[in-house]
């Protein structure tokens, strides 16, 4: 019985580690916005200044 409990605990630990999501390296949240529970940063890009061209008709 103890062996069964140990095996079940080990399997639960292994599967939870496999499904845990991690943030992209060097990513961070904006200081004014909070993240909702269970979310993670999948893609991150930071540019201090960037130009954008608007087409004129």
C-alpha distance matrix in Angstrom:
0.0 3.8 5.4 5.1 6.4 8.7 9.9 10.7 12.4 14.3 15.5 16.6 18.5 20.1 21.4 22.7 24.6 26.1 27.5 28.9 32.7 34.9 38.6 41.3 42.4 45.4 45.0 45.4 45.9 49.4 49.9 51.1 48.4 44.8 42.1 40.0 36.2 34.3 37.4 38.1 41.3 41.5 45.1 47.4 51.1 53.4 57.1 59.4 62.3 62.7 65.7 65.7 68.7 69.6 71.7 75.0 76.4
3.8 0.0 3.8 5.4 5.1 6.1 8.6 9.9 10.5 12.2 14.2 15.3 16.5 18.3 20.1 21.2 22.7 24.6 26.2 27.2 31.0 32.9 36.6 39.2 40.1 42.9 42.8 43.1 43.8 47.3 47.6 49.1 46.6 42.9 40.3 38.5 34.7 32.8 35.9 36.4 39.5 39.9 43.4 45.5 49.1 51.2 55.0 57.1 60.2 60.7 63.8 64.1 67.2 68.2 70.4 73.8 75.4
5.4 3.8 0.0 3.8 5.5 5.0 6.1 8.6 9.8 10.5 12.2 14.2 15.3 16.4 18.4 20.0 21.2 22.7 24.7 26.0 29.7 31.7 35.4 37.8 38.6 41.7 41.7 42.4 43.3 46.9 47.5 49.1 46.5 42.9 40.1 38.4 34.7 32.5 35.3 35.5 38.4 38.5 42.0 44.2 47.8 50.1 53.8 56.1 59.1 59.5 62.5 62.7 65.8 66.9 69.0 72.5 74.0
5.1 5.4 3.8 0.0 3.8 5.4 5.1 6.1 8.6 9.9 10.6 12.2 14.2 15.4 16.6 18.3 20.1 21.3 22.9 24.5 28.2 30.6 34.3 36.8 38.0 41.1 40.8 41.5 42.1 45.7 46.4 47.8 45.0 41.4 38.5 36.5 32.8 30.5 33.4 33.9 37.0 37.0 40.6 42.9 46.6 49.0 52.8 55.2 58.0 58.3 61.2 61.2 64.1 65.1 67.1 70.5 71.9
6.4 5.1 5.5 3.8 0.0 3.8 5.5 5.1 6.1 8.6 9.9 10.5 12.2 14.2 15.5 16.5 18.4 20.2 21.5 22.6 26.4 28.6 32.3 35.0 36.2 39.1 38.7 39.0 39.6 43.0 43.6 44.9 42.2 38.6 35.8 33.9 30.1 28.1 31.1 31.8 34.9 35.3 38.9 41.1 44.8 47.0 50.8 53.0 56.0 56.4 59.4 59.5 62.5 63.4 65.6 69.0 70.5
8.7 6.1 5.0 5.4 3.8 0.0 3.8 5.5 5.1 6.1 8.6 9.9 10.6 12.3 14.4 15.5 16.7 18.6 20.4 21.4 25.1 27.0 30.7 33.2 34.1 37.0 36.9 37.5 38.3 41.9 42.5 44.1 41.5 38.0 35.2 33.6 29.9 27.8 30.5 30.7 33.7 34.0 37.5 39.5 43.2 45.3 49.1 51.3 54.4 54.8 57.9 58.2 61.3 62.4 64.7 68.1 69.8
9.9 8.6 6.1 5.1 5.5 3.8 0.0 3.8 5.5 5.1 6.1 8.6 9.9 10.5 12.3 14.3 15.5 16.7 18.7 20.2 23.9 26.1 29.8 32.1 33.2 36.4 36.3 37.1 38.1 41.7 42.6 44.2 41.4 38.0 35.0 33.4 29.7 27.2 29.8 29.9 32.7 32.6 36.1 38.4 42.0 44.5 48.2 50.6 53.5 53.7 56.7 56.8 59.8 60.9 63.0 66.5 68.0
10.7 9.9 8.6 6.1 5.1 5.5 3.8 0.0 3.8 5.4 5.1 6.1 8.6 9.9 10.7 12.2 14.3 15.5 16.8 18.4 22.2 24.7 28.4 31.0 32.4 35.5 35.0 35.6 36.2 39.7 40.7 42.0 39.1 35.6 32.5 30.6 27.0 24.5 27.3 27.8 30.9 30.9 34.5 36.9 40.6 43.1 46.8 49.3 52.1 52.2 55.2 55.1 58.1 59.0 61.0 64.5 65.9
12.4 10.5 9.8 8.6 6.1 5.1 5.5 3.8 0.0 3.8 5.5 5.2 6.2 8.7 10.2 10.7 12.4 14.5 15.8 16.7 20.5 22.6 26.3 29.0 30.1 33.1 32.6 33.1 33.7 37.3 37.9 39.4 36.7 33.2 30.3 28.6 24.9 22.7 25.5 25.9 29.0 29.4 33.0 35.1 38.7 41.0 44.7 47.0 49.9 50.3 53.4 53.6 56.6 57.7 59.9 63.3 64.9
14.3 12.2 10.5 9.9 8.6 6.1 5.1 5.4 3.8 0.0 3.8 5.4 5.1 6.2 8.7 10.0 10.8 12.5 14.7 15.7 19.3 21.2 25.0 27.3 28.3 31.4 31.3 32.2 33.2 36.9 37.8 39.5 36.8 33.5 30.5 29.2 25.6 23.0 25.4 25.3 28.0 28.1 31.6 33.7 37.3 39.6 43.3 45.7 48.7 49.0 52.1 52.3 55.4 56.6 58.8 62.3 64.0
15.5 14.2 12.2 10.6 9.9 8.6 6.1 5.1 5.5 3.8 0.0 3.8 5.4 5.1 6.2 8.6 10.0 10.8 12.6 14.4 18.1 20.5 24.3 26.5 27.9 31.2 30.9 31.9 32.8 36.4 37.7 39.2 36.2 33.0 29.7 28.2 24.7 21.8 24.1 24.1 26.9 26.6 30.1 32.6 36.3 38.8 42.6 45.1 47.9 47.9 50.8 50.8 53.8 54.8 56.9 60.4 61.9
16.6 15.3 14.2 12.2 10.5 9.9 8.6 6.1 5.2 5.4 3.8 0.0 3.8 5.5 5.4 6.2 8.7 10.1 11.0 12.4 16.1 18.7 22.4 25.1 26.7 29.7 29.0 29.7 30.2 33.8 34.9 36.2 33.2 29.8 26.7 24.9 21.4 18.7 21.3 21.7 24.8 24.9 28.5 30.9 34.6 37.1 40.8 43.2 46.0 46.2 49.1 49.1 52.1 53.0 55.1 58.5 60.1
18.5 16.5 15.3 14.2 12.2 10.6 9.9 8.6 6.2 5.1 5.4 3.8 0.0 3.8 5.6 5.3 6.3 8.8 10.3 10.8 14.5 16.5 20.2 22.8 24.0 27.0 26.7 27.3 28.2 31.9 32.8 34.5 31.7 28.4 25.4 24.1 20.6 18.0 20.4 20.3 23.1 23.5 27.0 29.0 32.7 34.9 38.7 41.0 44.0 44.3 47.4 47.6 50.7 51.9 54.2 57.6 59.4
20.1 18.3 16.4 15.4 14.2 12.3 10.5 9.9 8.7 6.2 5.1 5.5 3.8 0.0 3.8 5.6 5.3 6.4 9.0 10.3 13.7 15.8 19.5 21.7 22.9 26.2 26.1 27.3 28.5 32.2 33.5 35.3 32.5 29.4 26.2 25.1 21.9 18.8 20.6 20.1 22.5 22.3 25.7 28.0 31.5 34.1 37.8 40.3 43.1 43.3 46.3 46.4 49.4 50.7 52.9 56.4 58.1
21.4 20.1 18.4 16.6 15.5 14.4 12.3 10.7 10.2 8.7 6.2 5.4 5.6 3.8 0.0 3.8 5.4 5.1 6.4 8.7 12.2 15.0 18.7 20.9 22.8 26.1 25.5 26.6 27.4 31.1 32.6 34.1 31.0 27.9 24.5 23.1 19.9 16.6 18.5 18.3 21.0 20.5 24.1 26.7 30.4 33.1 36.8 39.5 42.1 42.0 44.8 44.7 47.6 48.6 50.7 54.2 55.7
22.7 21.2 20.0 18.3 16.5 15.5 14.3 12.2 10.7 10.0 8.6 6.2 5.3 5.6 3.8 0.0 3.8 5.4 5.4 6.2 10.0 12.7 16.3 19.0 20.9 23.9 23.0 23.8 24.4 28.0 29.3 30.7 27.7 24.5 21.2 19.8 16.5 13.5 15.6 15.7 18.6 18.8 22.4 24.8 28.5 30.9 34.7 37.2 39.9 40.0 43.0 43.0 46.0 47.0 49.2 52.6 54.3
24.6 22.7 21.2 20.1 18.4 16.7 15.5 14.3 12.4 10.8 10.0 8.7 6.3 5.3 5.4 3.8 0.0 3.8 5.6 5.3 8.7 10.5 14.3 16.7 18.1 21.3 20.9 22.0 23.1 26.9 28.3 30.1 27.3 24.3 21.2 20.4 17.4 14.3 15.8 14.9 17.4 17.4 20.8 22.9 26.5 28.9 32.7 35.2 38.0 38.2 41.3 41.6 44.7 46.0 48.3 51.8 53.6
26.1 24.6 22.7 21.3 20.2 18.6 16.7 15.5 14.5 12.5 10.8 10.1 8.8 6.4 5.1 5.4 3.8 0.0 3.8 5.7 8.3 10.7 14.3 16.2 18.0 21.5 21.0 22.6 23.8 27.5 29.4 31.1 28.1 25.4 21.9 21.1 18.5 15.0 15.9 14.8 16.9 16.2 19.6 22.1 25.7 28.5 32.2 34.9 37.5 37.4 40.2 40.3 43.2 44.5 46.5 50.1 51.8
27.5 26.2 24.7 22.9 21.5 20.4 18.7 16.8 15.8 14.7 12.6 11.0 10.3 9.0 6.4 5.4 5.6 3.8 0.0 3.8 6.3 9.6 13.1 15.3 17.8 21.0 19.9 21.1 21.8 25.4 27.3 28.6 25.5 22.7 19.1 17.9 15.3 11.7 12.7 12.3 14.8 14.2 17.9 20.6 24.3 27.1 30.8 33.5 36.0 35.8 38.5 38.4 41.2 42.2 44.3 47.8 49.4
28.9 27.2 26.0 24.5 22.6 21.4 20.2 18.4 16.7 15.7 14.4 12.4 10.8 10.3 8.7 6.2 5.3 5.7 3.8 0.0 3.8 6.7 10.2 13.0 15.2 18.2 17.0 17.9 18.7 22.3 24.1 25.6 22.6 19.8 16.4 15.6 13.0 9.6 10.6 9.8 12.5 12.7 16.3 18.6 22.3 24.7 28.5 31.0 33.7 33.8 36.8 36.9 40.0 41.1 43.4 46.9 48.7
32.7 31.0 29.7 28.2 26.4 25.1 23.9 22.2 20.5 19.3 18.1 16.1 14.5 13.7 12.2 10.0 8.7 8.3 6.3 3.8 0.0 3.8 6.9 9.5 12.2 15.1 13.7 14.8 15.7 19.4 21.5 23.0 20.1 17.6 14.2 14.0 12.2 8.8 8.4 6.6 8.8 9.0 12.6 14.8 18.5 21.1 24.8 27.4 30.0 30.1 33.0 33.1 36.2 37.4 39.8 43.2 45.1
34.9 32.9 31.7 30.6 28.6 27.0 26.1 24.7 22.6 21.2 20.5 18.7 16.5 15.8 15.0 12.7 10.5 10.7 9.6 6.7 3.8 0.0 3.8 6.6 8.7 11.5 10.5 11.9 13.5 17.2 19.3 21.3 18.8 16.6 13.6 14.5 13.2 10.5 9.3 6.4 7.4 8.2 11.1 12.6 16.2 18.4 22.2 24.6 27.5 27.8 31.0 31.5 34.8 36.3 38.8 42.3 44.4
38.6 36.6 35.4 34.3 32.3 30.7 29.8 28.4 26.3 25.0 24.3 22.4 20.2 19.5 18.7 16.3 14.3 14.3 13.1 10.2 6.9 3.8 0.0 3.8 6.3 8.5 6.8 8.5 10.3 13.9 16.3 18.5 16.2 14.6 12.0 13.7 13.3 11.4 9.1 5.4 4.6 6.3 8.4 9.1 12.7 14.7 18.5 20.9 23.7 24.2 27.4 28.1 31.4 33.0 35.7 39.1 41.4
41.3 39.2 37.8 36.8 35.0 33.2 32.1 31.0 29.0 27.3 26.5 25.1 22.8 21.7 20.9 19.0 16.7 16.2 15.3 13.0 9.5 6.6 3.8 0.0 3.8 6.5 5.7 8.8 11.4 14.6 17.4 19.8 17.8 16.9 14.6 16.7 16.8 14.8 12.1 8.3 5.9 5.9 6.5 6.9 10.1 12.5 16.1 18.9 21.6 21.8 25.0 25.8 29.2 31.0 33.7 37.2 39.6
42.4 40.1 38.6 38.0 36.2 34.1 33.2 32.4 30.1 28.3 27.9 26.7 24.0 22.9 22.8 20.9 18.1 18.0 17.8 15.2 12.2 8.7 6.3 3.8 0.0 3.8 5.5 8.8 12.2 15.3 17.6 20.5 19.1 18.4 16.7 19.1 19.2 17.6 15.1 11.4 9.2 9.7 9.5 8.7 10.9 12.4 15.8 18.2 21.3 21.9 25.4 26.7 30.2 32.4 35.2 38.6 41.3
45.4 42.9 41.7 41.1 39.1 37.0 36.4 35.5 33.1 31.4 31.2 29.7 27.0 26.2 26.1 23.9 21.3 21.5 21.0 18.2 15.1 11.5 8.5 6.5 3.8 0.0 3.8 6.7 10.4 12.9 15.1 18.2 17.5 17.4 16.4 19.4 20.0 19.0 16.4 12.9 10.3 11.6 10.5 8.3 9.6 10.0 13.2 15.1 18.4 19.6 23.3 24.9 28.6 30.8 33.9 37.2 40.1
45.0 42.8 41.7 40.8 38.7 36.9 36.3 35.0 32.6 31.3 30.9 29.0 26.7 26.1 25.5 23.0 20.9 21.0 19.9 17.0 13.7 10.5 6.8 5.7 5.5 3.8 0.0 3.8 7.1 9.9 12.5 15.2 14.0 14.0 12.9 16.0 16.9 16.2 13.3 10.1 7.2 9.2 8.3 6.0 8.1 8.8 12.4 14.4 17.6 18.6 22.1 23.4 27.1 29.0 32.1 35.3 38.1
45.4 43.1 42.4 41.5 39.0 37.5 37.1 35.6 33.1 32.2 31.9 29.7 27.3 27.3 26.6 23.8 22.0 22.6 21.1 17.9 14.8 11.9 8.5 8.8 8.8 6.7 3.8 0.0 3.8 6.7 8.8 11.8 10.8 10.8 10.4 13.9 15.2 15.4 12.7 10.2 8.2 11.2 10.8 8.4 10.1 9.8 13.3 14.4 17.8 19.3 22.8 24.1 27.8 29.4 32.7 35.8 38.5
45.9 43.8 43.3 42.1 39.6 38.3 38.1 36.2 33.7 33.2 32.8 30.2 28.2 28.5 27.4 24.4 23.1 23.8 21.8 18.7 15.7 13.5 10.3 11.4 12.2 10.4 7.1 3.8 0.0 3.8 6.2 8.4 7.1 7.3 7.5 11.2 13.2 14.1 11.4 10.0 8.6 12.1 11.9 9.9 11.6 11.2 14.4 15.2 18.2 19.7 23.0 23.9 27.5 28.7 32.0 34.9 37.6
49.4 47.3 46.9 45.7 43.0 41.9 41.7 39.7 37.3 36.9 36.4 33.8 31.9 32.2 31.1 28.0 26.9 27.5 25.4 22.3 19.4 17.2 13.9 14.6 15.3 12.9 9.9 6.7 3.8 0.0 3.8 5.5 5.4 7.5 9.2 12.9 15.5 16.9 14.2 13.3 11.8 14.9 14.1 11.6 12.4 11.0 13.4 13.5 16.3 18.1 21.2 22.2 25.8 26.8 30.3 32.9 35.7
49.9 47.6 47.5 46.4 43.6 42.5 42.6 40.7 37.9 37.8 37.7 34.9 32.8 33.5 32.6 29.3 28.3 29.4 27.3 24.1 21.5 19.3 16.3 17.4 17.6 15.1 12.5 8.8 6.2 3.8 0.0 3.8 5.7 7.5 10.3 13.9 16.3 18.3 16.2 15.7 14.8 18.2 17.7 15.2 15.9 14.1 16.2 15.5 18.5 20.7 23.8 25.1 28.7 29.6 33.2 35.6 38.4
51.1 49.1 49.1 47.8 44.9 44.1 44.2 42.0 39.4 39.5 39.2 36.2 34.5 35.3 34.1 30.7 30.1 31.1 28.6 25.6 23.0 21.3 18.5 19.8 20.5 18.2 15.2 11.8 8.4 5.5 3.8 0.0 3.8 6.8 10.1 13.2 16.2 18.6 16.7 16.9 16.2 19.5 19.1 17.0 17.6 16.0 17.8 17.0 19.4 21.4 24.1 24.9 28.3 28.7 32.3 34.4 37.1
48.4 46.6 46.5 45.0 42.2 41.5 41.4 39.1 36.7 36.8 36.2 33.2 31.7 32.5 31.0 27.7 27.3 28.1 25.5 22.6 20.1 18.8 16.2 17.8 19.1 17.5 14.0 10.8 7.1 5.4 5.7 3.8 0.0 3.8 6.7 9.6 12.9 15.2 13.1 13.7 13.4 16.7 16.8 15.2 16.5 15.7 18.1 18.1 20.4 21.8 24.5 24.9 28.2 28.5 31.8 34.2 36.6
44.8 42.9 42.9 41.4 38.6 38.0 38.0 35.6 33.2 33.5 33.0 29.8 28.4 29.4 27.9 24.5 24.3 25.4 22.7 19.8 17.6 16.6 14.6 16.9 18.4 17.4 14.0 10.8 7.3 7.5 7.5 6.8 3.8 0.0 3.8 6.6 9.4 12.0 10.6 11.7 12.4 15.9 16.8 15.8 17.8 17.6 20.4 20.8 23.4 24.7 27.5 27.8 31.1 31.5 34.7 37.2 39.5
42.1 40.3 40.1 38.5 35.8 35.2 35.0 32.5 30.3 30.5 29.7 26.7 25.4 26.2 24.5 21.2 21.2 21.9 19.1 16.4 14.2 13.6 12.0 14.6 16.7 16.4 12.9 10.4 7.5 9.2 10.3 10.1 6.7 3.8 0.0 3.8 6.5 8.5 6.8 8.3 9.6 12.9 14.5 14.3 16.9 17.5 20.7 21.8 24.3 25.1 27.9 28.0 31.3 31.7 34.7 37.5 39.6
40.0 38.5 38.4 36.5 33.9 33.6 33.4 30.6 28.6 29.2 28.2 24.9 24.1 25.1 23.1 19.8 20.4 21.1 17.9 15.6 14.0 14.5 13.7 16.7 19.1 19.4 16.0 13.9 11.2 12.9 13.9 13.2 9.6 6.6 3.8 0.0 3.8 6.4 6.0 9.0 11.3 14.2 16.3 16.9 19.8 20.8 24.0 25.2 27.6 28.2 30.8 30.5 33.6 33.7 36.5 39.2 41.1
36.2 34.7 34.7 32.8 30.1 29.9 29.7 27.0 24.9 25.6 24.7 21.4 20.6 21.9 19.9 16.5 17.4 18.5 15.3 13.0 12.2 13.2 13.3 16.8 19.2 20.0 16.9 15.2 13.2 15.5 16.3 16.2 12.9 9.4 6.5 3.8 0.0 3.8 5.7 8.8 12.1 14.7 17.5 18.5 21.7 23.0 26.4 27.8 30.4 31.0 33.7 33.6 36.7 37.0 39.7 42.5 44.4
34.3 32.8 32.5 30.5 28.1 27.8 27.2 24.5 22.7 23.0 21.8 18.7 18.0 18.8 16.6 13.5 14.3 15.0 11.7 9.6 8.8 10.5 11.4 14.8 17.6 19.0 16.2 15.4 14.1 16.9 18.3 18.6 15.2 12.0 8.5 6.4 3.8 0.0 3.8 6.8 10.5 12.5 15.8 17.3 20.9 22.7 26.3 28.2 30.7 31.0 33.7 33.5 36.6 37.0 39.6 42.6 44.3
37.4 35.9 35.3 33.4 31.1 30.5 29.8 27.3 25.5 25.4 24.1 21.3 20.4 20.6 18.5 15.6 15.8 15.9 12.7 10.6 8.4 9.3 9.1 12.1 15.1 16.4 13.3 12.7 11.4 14.2 16.2 16.7 13.1 10.6 6.8 6.0 5.7 3.8 0.0 3.8 7.1 9.2 12.2 13.7 17.2 19.1 22.7 24.7 27.1 27.3 30.0 29.7 32.8 33.4 35.9 39.0 40.9
38.1 36.4 35.5 33.9 31.8 30.7 29.9 27.8 25.9 25.3 24.1 21.7 20.3 20.1 18.3 15.7 14.9 14.8 12.3 9.8 6.6 6.4 5.4 8.3 11.4 12.9 10.1 10.2 10.0 13.3 15.7 16.9 13.7 11.7 8.3 9.0 8.8 6.8 3.8 0.0 3.8 6.2 9.2 10.7 14.4 16.5 20.2 22.5 25.0 25.2 28.1 28.1 31.4 32.3 34.9 38.2 40.2
41.3 39.5 38.4 37.0 34.9 33.7 32.7 30.9 29.0 28.0 26.9 24.8 23.1 22.5 21.0 18.6 17.4 16.9 14.8 12.5 8.8 7.4 4.6 5.9 9.2 10.3 7.2 8.2 8.6 11.8 14.8 16.2 13.4 12.4 9.6 11.3 12.1 10.5 7.1 3.8 0.0 3.8 5.8 6.9 10.6 12.9 16.6 19.1 21.5 21.6 24.6 24.8 28.1 29.3 32.0 35.3 37.5
41.5 39.9 38.5 37.0 35.3 34.0 32.6 30.9 29.4 28.1 26.6 24.9 23.5 22.3 20.5 18.8 17.4 16.2 14.2 12.7 9.0 8.2 6.3 5.9 9.7 11.6 9.2 11.2 12.1 14.9 18.2 19.5 16.7 15.9 12.9 14.2 14.7 12.5 9.2 6.2 3.8 0.0 3.8 6.9 10.5 13.6 17.1 20.1 22.1 21.6 24.3 24.3 27.3 28.6 30.9 34.4 36.4
45.1 43.4 42.0 40.6 38.9 37.5 36.1 34.5 33.0 31.6 30.1 28.5 27.0 25.7 24.1 22.4 20.8 19.6 17.9 16.3 12.6 11.1 8.4 6.5 9.5 10.5 8.3 10.8 11.9 14.1 17.7 19.1 16.8 16.8 14.5 16.3 17.5 15.8 12.2 9.2 5.8 3.8 0.0 3.8 7.0 10.4 13.7 16.9 18.7 18.0 20.7 20.8 23.9 25.4 27.8 31.4 33.6
47.4 45.5 44.2 42.9 41.1 39.5 38.4 36.9 35.1 33.7 32.6 30.9 29.0 28.0 26.7 24.8 22.9 22.1 20.6 18.6 14.8 12.6 9.1 6.9 8.7 8.3 6.0 8.4 9.9 11.6 15.2 17.0 15.2 15.8 14.3 16.9 18.5 17.3 13.7 10.7 6.9 6.9 3.8 0.0 3.8 6.8 10.3 13.3 15.5 15.3 18.4 19.0 22.4 24.2 27.0 30.4 33.0
51.1 49.1 47.8 46.6 44.8 43.2 42.0 40.6 38.7 37.3 36.3 34.6 32.7 31.5 30.4 28.5 26.5 25.7 24.3 22.3 18.5 16.2 12.7 10.1 10.9 9.6 8.1 10.1 11.6 12.4 15.9 17.6 16.5 17.8 16.9 19.8 21.7 20.9 17.2 14.4 10.6 10.5 7.0 3.8 0.0 3.8 6.8 10.2 12.0 11.7 14.9 15.9 19.4 21.5 24.4 27.8 30.6
53.4 51.2 50.1 49.0 47.0 45.3 44.5 43.1 41.0 39.6 38.8 37.1 34.9 34.1 33.1 30.9 28.9 28.5 27.1 24.7 21.1 18.4 14.7 12.5 12.4 10.0 8.8 9.8 11.2 11.0 14.1 16.0 15.7 17.6 17.5 20.8 23.0 22.7 19.1 16.5 12.9 13.6 10.4 6.8 3.8 0.0 3.8 6.6 9.1 9.9 13.5 15.2 18.9 21.2 24.4 27.5 30.6
57.1 55.0 53.8 52.8 50.8 49.1 48.2 46.8 44.7 43.3 42.6 40.8 38.7 37.8 36.8 34.7 32.7 32.2 30.8 28.5 24.8 22.2 18.5 16.1 15.8 13.2 12.4 13.3 14.4 13.4 16.2 17.8 18.1 20.4 20.7 24.0 26.4 26.3 22.7 20.2 16.6 17.1 13.7 10.3 6.8 3.8 0.0 3.8 5.5 6.5 10.3 12.6 16.3 18.9 22.2 25.2 28.4
59.4 57.1 56.1 55.2 53.0 51.3 50.6 49.3 47.0 45.7 45.1 43.2 41.0 40.3 39.5 37.2 35.2 34.9 33.5 31.0 27.4 24.6 20.9 18.9 18.2 15.1 14.4 14.4 15.2 13.5 15.5 17.0 18.1 20.8 21.8 25.2 27.8 28.2 24.7 22.5 19.1 20.1 16.9 13.3 10.2 6.6 3.8 0.0 3.8 6.9 10.5 13.3 17.0 19.4 23.0 25.6 29.0
62.3 60.2 59.1 58.0 56.0 54.4 53.5 52.1 49.9 48.7 47.9 46.0 44.0 43.1 42.1 39.9 38.0 37.5 36.0 33.7 30.0 27.5 23.7 21.6 21.3 18.4 17.6 17.8 18.2 16.3 18.5 19.4 20.4 23.4 24.3 27.6 30.4 30.7 27.1 25.0 21.5 22.1 18.7 15.5 12.0 9.1 5.5 3.8 0.0 3.8 6.9 10.0 13.5 16.2 19.7 22.1 25.7
62.7 60.7 59.5 58.3 56.4 54.8 53.7 52.2 50.3 49.0 47.9 46.2 44.3 43.3 42.0 40.0 38.2 37.4 35.8 33.8 30.1 27.8 24.2 21.8 21.9 19.6 18.6 19.3 19.7 18.1 20.7 21.4 21.8 24.7 25.1 28.2 31.0 31.0 27.3 25.2 21.6 21.6 18.0 15.3 11.7 9.9 6.5 6.9 3.8 0.0 3.8 6.7 10.3 13.1 16.4 19.2 22.6
65.7 63.8 62.5 61.2 59.4 57.9 56.7 55.2 53.4 52.1 50.8 49.1 47.4 46.3 44.8 43.0 41.3 40.2 38.5 36.8 33.0 31.0 27.4 25.0 25.4 23.3 22.1 22.8 23.0 21.2 23.8 24.1 24.5 27.5 27.9 30.8 33.7 33.7 30.0 28.1 24.6 24.3 20.7 18.4 14.9 13.5 10.3 10.5 6.9 3.8 0.0 3.8 6.8 9.9 13.1 15.7 19.2
65.7 64.1 62.7 61.2 59.5 58.2 56.8 55.1 53.6 52.3 50.8 49.1 47.6 46.4 44.7 43.0 41.6 40.3 38.4 36.9 33.1 31.5 28.1 25.8 26.7 24.9 23.4 24.1 23.9 22.2 25.1 24.9 24.9 27.8 28.0 30.5 33.6 33.5 29.7 28.1 24.8 24.3 20.8 19.0 15.9 15.2 12.6 13.3 10.0 6.7 3.8 0.0 3.8 6.5 9.8 12.7 16.0
68.7 67.2 65.8 64.1 62.5 61.3 59.8 58.1 56.6 55.4 53.8 52.1 50.7 49.4 47.6 46.0 44.7 43.2 41.2 40.0 36.2 34.8 31.4 29.2 30.2 28.6 27.1 27.8 27.5 25.8 28.7 28.3 28.2 31.1 31.3 33.6 36.7 36.6 32.8 31.4 28.1 27.3 23.9 22.4 19.4 18.9 16.3 17.0 13.5 10.3 6.8 3.8 0.0 3.8 6.4 9.2 12.6
69.6 68.2 66.9 65.1 63.4 62.4 60.9 59.0 57.7 56.6 54.8 53.0 51.9 50.7 48.6 47.0 46.0 44.5 42.2 41.1 37.4 36.3 33.0 31.0 32.4 30.8 29.0 29.4 28.7 26.8 29.6 28.7 28.5 31.5 31.7 33.7 37.0 37.0 33.4 32.3 29.3 28.6 25.4 24.2 21.5 21.2 18.9 19.4 16.2 13.1 9.9 6.5 3.8 0.0 3.8 6.4 9.6
71.7 70.4 69.0 67.1 65.6 64.7 63.0 61.0 59.9 58.8 56.9 55.1 54.2 52.9 50.7 49.2 48.3 46.5 44.3 43.4 39.8 38.8 35.7 33.7 35.2 33.9 32.1 32.7 32.0 30.3 33.2 32.3 31.8 34.7 34.7 36.5 39.7 39.6 35.9 34.9 32.0 30.9 27.8 27.0 24.4 24.4 22.2 23.0 19.7 16.4 13.1 9.8 6.4 3.8 0.0 3.8 6.4
75.0 73.8 72.5 70.5 69.0 68.1 66.5 64.5 63.3 62.3 60.4 58.5 57.6 56.4 54.2 52.6 51.8 50.1 47.8 46.9 43.2 42.3 39.1 37.2 38.6 37.2 35.3 35.8 34.9 32.9 35.6 34.4 34.2 37.2 37.5 39.2 42.5 42.6 39.0 38.2 35.3 34.4 31.4 30.4 27.8 27.5 25.2 25.6 22.1 19.2 15.7 12.7 9.2 6.4 3.8 0.0 3.8
76.4 75.4 74.0 71.9 70.5 69.8 68.0 65.9 64.9 64.0 61.9 60.1 59.4 58.1 55.7 54.3 53.6 51.8 49.4 48.7 45.1 44.4 41.4 39.6 41.3 40.1 38.1 38.5 37.6 35.7 38.4 37.1 36.6 39.5 39.6 41.1 44.4 44.3 40.9 40.2 37.5 36.4 33.6 33.0 30.6 30.6 28.4 29.0 25.7 22.6 19.2 16.0 12.6 9.6 6.4 3.8 0.0
